[in-house]
């Protein structure tokens, strides 16, 4: 859930940043969302493997975390390519 909350936070920070810092701040925020989401999804997946009592919650966390994390990582990569070129 922290990764999901990081998306609007990144948008607000980019909107408030001076024009020259926006691309860098966007890339940093997007990378942070990707790392946090993938880490959370992996922890939820590990909890499922360990036999947690909260199966529905761990399943939702694993699916959302990994999906958002992978989507943010792909978007980060292509944004970086677009900024570099």
Residue, then its C-alpha position, 0 to 999 in steps of 0.5 A: x500500500x505504501x507503493x500505491x500512496x507513493x504515486x500521488x505523492x510523486x505527482x504532487x512533488x513533480x507539480x511543485x518542483x521547478x521546471x529543471x528538476x521535474x524529470x529527475x524527481x519523476x524518475x526518482x519517485x517512480x523508481x521508489x514506487x517500483x522498489x517499494x511495491x516489488x518488495x512488498x509484493x515479494x514479502x506478501x508472496x513469502x507470507x503465503x508460502x509460510x502459511x499465513x492466516x490472512x490468505x486473502x490479504x496476502x494474495x491481494x498484497x502479492x498481486x497488487x505489489x508485484x503488478x504495480x511494481x513491475x508496471x512502475x519499473x517498466x515505465x521508469x525504464x522507458x522514461x529514462x530512455x526517453x529522457x536520455x535520448 
